[in-house]
Amino acid sequence: IQELLNRIELRLGQAHVEAPIKKGNLLLDPGLMIATIQARSTHTVRISALGLKILQAMLRNEGRLLTREQLLDGLGNKEGSDRSIDLHVFRLRGLLKQWDHSIETVYGRGYMLTEKKTRRKRA
């Protein structure tokens, strides 16, 4: 039994667990592949593996334009289509509607993560 416990400890020590990422009202947990959004209420959504990688790339490059080709390269998906990126971004937008950031399309170029503008109430 002790040998089994030692092997388990060794495996756990080798496991690479990414720390959760917080951006605005979003908490992204790459290990569990979930995003939690704290708005009026708390929403937790599951994100696909490719969607997670795209979102992580966007978070690392907030405010910078990322082309579809750059996103594909970051996914390690050399044979994929740049239109598959469009589909994953569309799904991410649907899942993260209440996030205080948005993934903007830069027509003909790619995508950019930006903070949503808050509307001020008129007095």
Secondary structure, 3 states (H helix, E strand, C coil): CHHHHHHHHHHHHHCCCCCCEEECCEEEECCCCEEEEECCCEEEEECCHHHHHHHHHHHHCCCCCEEHHHHHHHHCCCCCCHHHHHHHHHHHHHHCCCCCEEEEEECCCEEEEEECCCCCCCC
